[in-house]
Amino acid sequence: MITTDRNYWLDTVAAPAGSPGPPPERADVAIIGAGYTGLSAAHRLATRGTDVVVLEARTIGWGASSRNGGMVLTGLKVGGAALQSRFGRDVARQMYTASVASIEHVETLIRTEHIDCDFTRCGHLDVACTPAQFIRFARASDLVAREFGYRLRIVPRGELSSEIGSEAYFGGIVDDRSGGLNPARYVAGLARAALSAGARVYERTPATKITPAVRNAQSGYEIVTPQGRVFAREVVIATGGYTTGVVPALRRKIVPIGSYIIATTPLPVAMAQELSPRRRMIFDSRHFLHYYRLTADNRMLFGGRAAFVPATRGTIARSAAILRRDLVGVFPQLHDVTIDYVWGGTLDFCFDTIPHAGQLDGLYYSVGYAGHGVAMATYLGAQVAAQLCGEPTQNPFADITFPGAPLGMHAAVRWGLPIVAGWYKMRDWLDL
Ligand SMILES: Cc1cc2nc3c(=O)[nH]c(=O)nc-3n(C[C@H](O)[C@H](O)[C@H](O)COP(=O)(O)OP(=O)(O)OC[C@H]3O[C@@H](n4cnc5c(N)ncnc54)[C@H](O)[C@@H]3O)c2cc1C
């Protein structure tokens, strides 16, 4: 079995080249990071005539945006009841509505920019690993219908075979509005759209220092890169789980969490049909969850937080073995299947597992999608850009409290991730 880093999605895409040469000395807006957040913001700004540059430490889409499961999901990581108790009914409704709007936004962008990324509105299926979880599904769907006006469909255990070829679960809940896509082709398409709208994207150009500065009586920021300095009126930080100490205040508010994926060899059509008859985006309701789906060429792509910490050679090899075992646990039909790919990436979680998109020390940012970033990063990147252009926005994630680590122990939380992982495993075991 393969145990070294190899990302299936990258074998399906020809990534666009970035802009040639060193970055310019001046721009209206500089965006740090060329994933969905940064490129979506750049696209929106460039279409409004703003002079925008994107500075990317590696290559276009190198971060989570080319490594994820490609699930374009409604809802947030935090459920409806918790949203209400934390933010009140109005803000909770606005947040849920934004999650639905984010999918419409992605669909429209793909259509208008002709992005070839296998997008389909296949819906998602959340499966219950215990009877108690299934009972919680019914409560969740009642709340979503009553408070947010959206219908989800409960699938009892006896009817689950129409959704999934597995005996492992106690029922499910379906949302037909969710979709799926090829994430690397999507981020490549977003980059092409931003470039052709006039944005400039500089690869291998890490921002190493950002400081307030004044040029020709105009205030802004100076961004230092190994290729030269850029002065920009405004800066957008779009560095997700890869945020470094360049923006220490933001870094202290993000927990980088590792997630890993394996992909099988292409399955016979009949087997693919048996495992996932409706080709949905599927995930289970554990804290230490699994997520899986078929690809366009009928591979089963199976992911999870097998190691919880960001990817290294060691965690990738270990995760490959753990995920293979868990895949066969869900689908015993695949006990002999060959695994062609394994890779890892880093998710961006905030301490309250809610996205945050606003301004910190004068810098704009959008981070913290907690596994829902395909749609939400695209949407919030565009919202931040709209705010910069002085246009109306629909961003309920701007004015909420943005908590840091408990007791300010940010570094301790990063080093303590294996303990956090153990805590969540125990909660899964106790079904809490
Ligand atoms: C394995 C995995 C599976 C996932 N599955 C799903 C899923 O199925 N559905 C879903 O909705 N979400 C999923 N996610 C989450 C989703 O991929 C992310 O939320 C989303 O891609 C974040 O996009 P972004 O643009 O904010 O950040 P990223 O795509 O991570 O991009 C950040 C970029 O910033 C660059 N950068 C960092 N520091 C600097 C610097 N100083 N200077 C210049 N550049 C810098 C990095 O090189 C990187 O390219 C998954 C994530 C992972 C890792």
The ligand as a Gaussian input file, in Angstrom:
#p B3LYP/6-31G(d) Opt

LIG

0 1
 C       -7.681000      17.101000       4.162000
 C       -8.711000      18.208000       4.165000
 C      -10.025000      17.916000       3.821000
 C      -10.988000      18.937000       3.787000
 N      -12.243000      18.651000       3.313000
 C      -13.129000      19.650000       3.143000
 C      -14.365000      19.401000       2.497000
 O      -14.634000      18.307000       2.003000
 N      -15.262000      20.425000       2.407000
 C      -14.970000      21.683000       2.893000
 O      -15.814000      22.573000       2.770000
 N      -13.775000      21.966000       3.452000
 C      -12.844000      20.991000       3.566000
 N      -11.617000      21.274000       4.080000
 C      -11.313000      22.673000       4.474000
 C      -11.017000      23.564000       3.276000
 O      -10.141000      22.913000       2.386000
 C      -10.384000      24.878000       3.770000
 O      -11.215000      25.463000       4.750000
 C      -10.177000      25.882000       2.644000
 O       -9.472000      25.311000       1.576000
 C       -9.444000      27.108000       3.183000
 O       -9.075000      27.927000       2.090000
 P       -8.119000      29.152000       2.330000
 O       -7.954000      29.828000       1.028000
 O       -8.613000      29.983000       3.456000
 O       -6.745000      28.510000       2.852000
 P       -5.696000      27.557000       2.088000
 O       -6.266000      26.904000       0.907000
 O       -5.090000      26.691000       3.131000
 O       -4.618000      28.582000       1.531000
 C       -3.765000      29.325000       2.367000
 C       -2.529000      29.685000       1.548000
 O       -1.790000      30.685000       2.248000
 C       -0.420000      30.490000       1.912000
 N        0.387000      31.204000       2.908000
 C        0.495000      30.969000       4.238000
 N        1.333000      31.878000       4.811000
 C        1.751000      32.717000       3.823000
 C        2.614000      33.844000       3.779000
 N        3.233000      34.324000       4.879000
 N        2.818000      34.473000       2.594000
 C        2.208000      34.022000       1.458000
 N        1.389000      32.938000       1.449000
 C        1.148000      32.288000       2.611000
 C       -0.246000      28.978000       1.941000
 O        0.894000      28.582000       1.218000
 C       -1.566000      28.507000       1.342000
 O       -1.449000      28.226000      -0.048000
 C      -10.630000      20.276000       4.154000
 C       -9.313000      20.562000       4.506000
 C       -8.349000      19.550000       4.517000
 C       -6.943000      19.881000       4.890000

